[in-house]
Amino acid sequence: MVDDPRIDAAKATPWPELIDRLQIGGLVRTAGELVGPCPGCGGKDRFSINPQKGVIFCRGCDAKGDQIALVQLVLGMDFPAALEWLAGPRQELTPAQREALRQRTEAAERKRAAEAARHREKAMELARKMWSAARPADDTLVVDYLARRGLAPRPGARLPRCFRFEPAARLVVPVSGRPSEFQTVHEGPAMLSAILGPDDSLTGVHRTWIDLRQRKGRPVIAHPFKDGETVPAKKVYGSKKGGAIRLFTPRDATTLVMGEGIETTLTPLAAKVRHDGVAAYWAGVDLGNMSGHRITGRGLRYAGIPDMADREAFVPPAWVRRLIFIQDGDSDPRLTRAKLEAGLRRARLKRPGLIGTIVHPGEGLDMNDLLMGRDDE
């Protein structure tokens, strides 16, 4: 099966054509991806197709892969059946036909990679412009927002330089049924956080909209096209892959504490939690970035085995001797832990001698809940 020329032909199937052929509905374009309910396990927005990278991924059932994997997921077929559905019965090709197919496949892959690189660079340029246009966060609503979350800086202290303030930021969502159109659902003040890549360059910006009338300091925004749903008041621009929001990094740090979100990661710093050695505090932006791709399959859903072919996942800097991941308790506990374990194993393989630890605040809680008092809203 490995040398079957139909595999390359199947992987060259255009995504719009395949989505139409499989009659997958409910997908909306968001930041270069098509996002919606998973055709395998359902949900609302856990499934995505990234045409630039040529992959699918589901945060619920962990489905991932290429066009063949999508057919397997939607139609419940095994690999041989899905391949035949896409590319027809196997036929022996002449050497000339094989060479022509190889050249077409390589050309399609080069085009896809070039488009992905252009899209990534365009997104990062937008993020850099957004960051440059914002102003320092000191003496702005960012201070009040952090105080609302129990994270007020010491009197007279400056905020971390990773924060900036935007007084009037627009939050938009794709218009239902019109993937190239967007509708503004909120405009207001926002905290901007810089995402830095492994080479210290700014690759992305994390926006958190602020509404101090709400208990957690973020606006509650009704979704215009989804009854009973709200629009998240946080959004990432640019690229987060392999990057982090560097909240606090002492010069002599040897321990790195990392949670998904800013508030989660700042909480143990504000609470003066003691560690062996000097600790830095970085937010990993989301669980997928912290864990990277995993090896999945029958019996491996919760195994926590990293896919070391993933070159974009987060890897701690060389100075880190101890890596502490904070596990949010308000997500699927087994799957969340498996993903964090994959991230720690990747880190240990990349940084021999590193010690990895997972800290869990408790079922149904995230770390900031402990600081604020549990909130069920």
C-alpha positions in Angstrom: 0.0 0.0 0.0 2.9 2.4 0.7 4.0 2.5 -2.9 0.4 2.9 -4.2 0.4 5.9 -6.6 -3.3 6.6 -5.7 -2.1 7.9 -2.3 -0.4 10.9 -3.9 -3.4 11.4 -6.2 -5.8 11.4 -3.2 -3.7 13.9 -1.3 -3.8 16.2 -4.3 -7.7 16.4 -4.2 -8.7 20.0 -3.8 -10.3 20.6 -0.4 -13.3 22.5 -1.6 -14.1 19.7 -4.1 -13.8 17.1 -1.3 -15.9 19.0 1.2 -18.6 19.4 -1.4 -18.4 15.7 -2.4 -18.7 14.6 1.3 -21.5 17.2 1.9 -19.9 18.6 5.0 -21.9 21.5 6.3 -21.7 24.1 9.0 -18.1 25.1 8.3 -17.1 28.8 8.5 -13.8 30.4 7.6 -11.8 31.7 10.5 -8.2 32.8 10.4 -7.4 30.7 7.3 -9.2 27.6 8.6 -12.6 26.1 8.0 -14.1 25.5 11.5 -17.3 23.9 12.6 -18.9 20.7 14.1 -16.9 17.5 13.7 -18.5 15.2 11.2 -17.4 12.3 13.4 -18.1 13.4 17.0 -20.3 16.5 16.6 -19.7 19.5 18.9 -19.9 23.1 17.7 -16.5 24.4 16.6 -14.0 21.7 17.6 -13.3 20.6 14.1 -11.1 22.4 11.6 -9.7 22.0 8.1 -6.5 23.9 7.2 -6.3 24.0 3.4 -2.9 25.7 3.6 -1.3 22.9 5.6 -3.5 20.2 4.0 -4.7 18.8 7.3 -7.8 18.2 9.4 -8.0 18.2 13.2 -10.7 17.7 15.9 -10.1 18.7 19.5 -12.8 16.3 20.6 -12.1 12.9 19.0 -8.5 13.8 17.9 -9.2 13.0 14.3 -6.4 14.3 12.2 -4.7 13.8 8.8 -5.1 14.5 5.2 -7.9 14.0 2.6 -7.9 10.3 3.1 -8.3 10.7 6.8 -11.3 13.0 6.2 -13.0 10.4 4.1 -12.4 7.8 6.8 -13.9 10.1 9.4 -17.0 11.1 7.5 -17.9 7.8 5.9 -16.5 5.5 8.6 -14.3 3.6 6.2 -10.9 2.0 6.7 -7.9 3.3 4.9 -8.1 1.0 1.8 -11.8 1.7 1.3 -11.3 5.5 1.7 -8.5 5.5 -0.7 -10.6 3.6 -3.3 -13.5 6.0 -2.7 -11.2 9.0 -3.4 -8.9 7.6 -6.2 -10.7 4.6 -7.6 -9.5 1.0 -7.8 -5.8 0.4 -7.9 -4.3 0.2 -11.4 -0.7 -0.6 -12.4 1.0 2.4 -13.9 3.8 2.6 -16.3 7.1 4.1 -15.2 6.3 7.2 -17.2 2.9 7.5 -15.6 4.4 7.1 -12.2 6.9 9.9 -12.9 4.3 12.2 -14.2 2.1 11.6 -11.1 5.1 12.2 -8.8 5.9 15.5 -10.5 2.2 16.6 -10.3 2.1 15.7 -6.6 5.4 17.5 -5.8 4.2 20.6 -7.7 0.9 20.6 -5.7 2.8 20.2 -2.5 5.2 23.1 -3.3 2.2 25.3 -4.2 0.4 24.4 -0.9 3.6 25.1 1.1 4.1 28.4 -0.6 0.5 29.4 0.0 0.8 28.4 3.7 4.0 30.5 4.1 2.3 33.5 2.5 -0.7 33.2 4.7 1.4 32.8 7.8 3.6 35.8 6.9 0.5 38.0 6.1 -1.1 37.0 9.5 2.1 37.8 11.4 2.4 41.2 9.6 -1.1 42.1 10.7 -0.3 41.1 14.3 2.9 43.2 14.3 1.0 46.3 13.0 -1.7 45.7 15.6 1.0 45.6 18.3 2.8 48.7 17.0 -0.4 50.7 17.0 -1.2 49.9 20.6 0.1 51.8 23.6 1.8 50.8 26.9 -0.6 49.2 29.3 0.5 51.0 32.5 -2.2 53.4 33.9 -4.9 51.9 31.6 -7.9 49.5 32.0 -5.4 46.6 31.7 -4.4 47.3 35.3 -8.0 47.3 36.4 -8.7 44.1 34.4 -5.9 42.3 36.0 -6.9 43.6 39.5 -10.4 42.2 38.8 -8.8 38.8 38.3 -6.9 39.1 41.5 -3.7 39.9 39.7 -3.0 43.5 40.5 0.6 44.6 40.3 2.4 45.7 43.4 1.9 49.5 44.1 4.3 51.5 41.9 5.3 48.4 39.8 5.1 48.5 36.0 3.2 45.9 34.1 5.1 43.3 32.2 6.2 44.6 28.8 4.3 41.8 27.1 1.1 43.8 27.6 -0.2 46.7 25.6 -3.6 48.5 25.5 -6.0 49.2 22.7 -8.9 51.6 23.6 -11.3 50.5 20.8 -10.7 47.1 19.3 -13.3 45.5 16.9 -14.4 41.9 17.4 -15.8 40.3 14.2 -17.3 36.9 13.3 -17.8 35.4 9.8 -21.3 36.0 8.4 -23.2 32.8 8.2 -23.2 31.4 4.7 -20.8 34.1 3.4 -17.3 33.0 4.3 -15.6 36.1 2.9 -17.8 38.6 4.9 -17.5 39.5 8.6 -19.8 41.2 11.0 -18.6 43.4 14.0 -20.2 42.0 17.2 -18.4 44.2 19.7 -16.0 47.2 19.9 -14.3 48.2 23.1 -11.1 48.3 25.1 -8.7 45.4 24.9 -5.6 44.0 26.5 -3.0 43.0 23.9 -0.3 40.3 24.8 2.7 39.6 22.7 3.4 36.1 21.5 7.1 35.6 20.9 8.6 32.7 18.9 11.7 30.7 19.8 13.9 33.3 18.0 12.4 36.0 20.3 10.5 37.7 17.3 6.9 38.7 17.7 4.8 36.2 15.8 1.4 36.9 17.1 -0.9 39.0 19.4 -3.4 37.7 21.8 -6.4 40.1 22.4 -8.6 40.1 25.5 -11.5 42.4 25.4 -12.3 44.2 28.7 -15.7 44.9 30.3 -15.3 45.7 34.0 -19.1 45.5 34.5 -18.7 41.7 34.3 -17.3 39.7 37.2 -14.4 38.3 35.2 -13.8 41.5 33.5 -14.6 40.3 29.9 -17.7 41.2 27.9 -20.5 38.7 27.3 -21.3 38.8 23.6 -24.3 37.0 22.1 -23.5 35.2 18.9 -25.5 36.7 16.0 -25.9 33.5 14.1 -25.9 30.8 16.8 -28.8 30.9 19.2 -27.8 30.6 22.9 -24.1 30.9 22.2 -21.6 33.6 23.0 -18.6 34.8 21.1 -15.3 34.3 22.9 -13.9 37.6 24.2 -10.4 36.5 23.4 -8.7 36.0 20.0 -5.2 35.3 18.6 -3.8 37.0 15.5 -0.7 35.9 13.6 1.0 32.7 14.6 1.1 31.0 18.0 3.0 27.9 16.9 6.0 27.2 19.1 5.5 30.6 20.8 4.4 31.8 24.2 3.4 35.0 26.1 6.4 35.7 28.2 4.8 37.2 31.3 7.8 37.1 33.7 11.3 35.9 33.0 14.0 36.5 35.6 17.5 36.5 34.3 18.6 33.5 36.4 15.5 31.4 36.0 15.8 27.6 35.7 12.1 26.7 36.2 9.4 27.5 33.7 5.7 27.6 34.8 3.2 27.4 31.9 -0.5 27.4 31.7 -2.8 27.9 28.7 -4.1 31.3 29.6 -2.6 34.5 30.9 -4.7 34.6 34.1 -4.0 30.9 34.8 -0.3 31.4 34.5 -0.1 34.6 36.5 -2.1 33.2 39.4 0.7 31.2 41.0 3.1 34.2 40.5 0.6 36.5 42.3 0.0 33.9 45.0 3.8 33.7 45.6 3.9 29.9 45.1 7.4 28.7 46.0 9.4 26.6 43.6 12.8 24.9 43.6 15.0 27.5 41.9 14.0 30.8 40.3 10.8 30.5 38.1 9.7 32.2 34.9 6.0 32.3 33.9 4.9 32.0 30.3 1.4 31.4 28.9 1.3 28.8 26.2 -1.8 30.4 24.5 -3.6 27.1 24.1 -3.4 23.4 24.9 -2.6 22.3 21.3 0.5 24.6 21.2 1.7 23.2 24.5 1.2 19.6 23.6 1.9 19.6 19.9 0.7 16.8 17.7 0.4 13.4 19.3 0.5 9.8 18.0 -3.0 8.6 18.1 -4.9 5.5 17.0 -6.7 2.5 18.6 -5.8 2.5 22.3 -3.6 5.6 22.1 -6.1 8.4 22.7 -4.9 9.0 26.3 -1.4 7.7 25.9 0.2 11.1 25.7 2.8 10.1 23.1 4.3 13.1 21.2 4.6 13.0 17.4 8.2 14.2 17.1 7.7 15.0 13.4 5.8 18.1 14.6 8.4 20.9 14.2 6.0 23.7 15.3 5.1 22.6 18.8 6.4 24.4 21.8 9.8 23.4 23.2 11.2 25.2 26.2 14.4 27.1 26.0 17.7 25.4 26.8 17.9 27.2 30.2 14.8 25.4 31.5 15.7 22.6 33.9 12.2 22.1 35.3 9.0 22.5 33.3 5.7 22.8 35.2 2.5 22.6 33.2 -0.8 23.9 34.9 -3.7 21.7 34.0 -7.1 23.5 33.7 -9.7 21.6 35.5 -12.6 22.8 33.4 -11.8 20.6 30.4 -11.9 16.9 29.7 -9.5 15.8 32.4 -8.1 12.6 30.8 -7.6 14.1 27.4 -6.2 17.3 28.8 -3.7 15.4 30.9 -2.7 13.2 27.9 -1.9 16.3 25.8 0.1 17.9 28.6 2.0 14.6 29.1 2.8 14.6 25.4 4.2 18.1 25.7 6.3 17.2 28.7 7.7 14.1 26.9 8.6 16.1 23.9 10.4 18.6 26.1 12.3 15.9 27.8 13.4 14.4 24.5 14.5 17.8 23.2 16.1 18.9 26.5 17.7 15.8 28.1 17.7 16.0 31.9 14.7 18.2 32.1 12.2 17.4 34.9 8.5 17.7 34.0 5.5 18.2 36.3 1.8 18.7 35.9 -0.1 20.7 38.5 -3.9 20.3 38.7 -6.0 22.8 40.7 -9.0 20.5 41.0 -11.9 19.1 39.1 -14.0 21.8 37.3 -11.6 24.6 38.2 -8.8 26.6 36.6 -6.0 28.1 38.6 -7.5 31.6 38.6 -10.7 30.3 40.0 -8.8 29.4 43.2 -7.6 33.0 43.5 -11.0 34.6 42.7 -13.3 32.1 44.3 -15.2 29.6 42.2 -17.4 31.2 39.5 -20.0 29.2 37.6 -21.1 31.9 35.2 
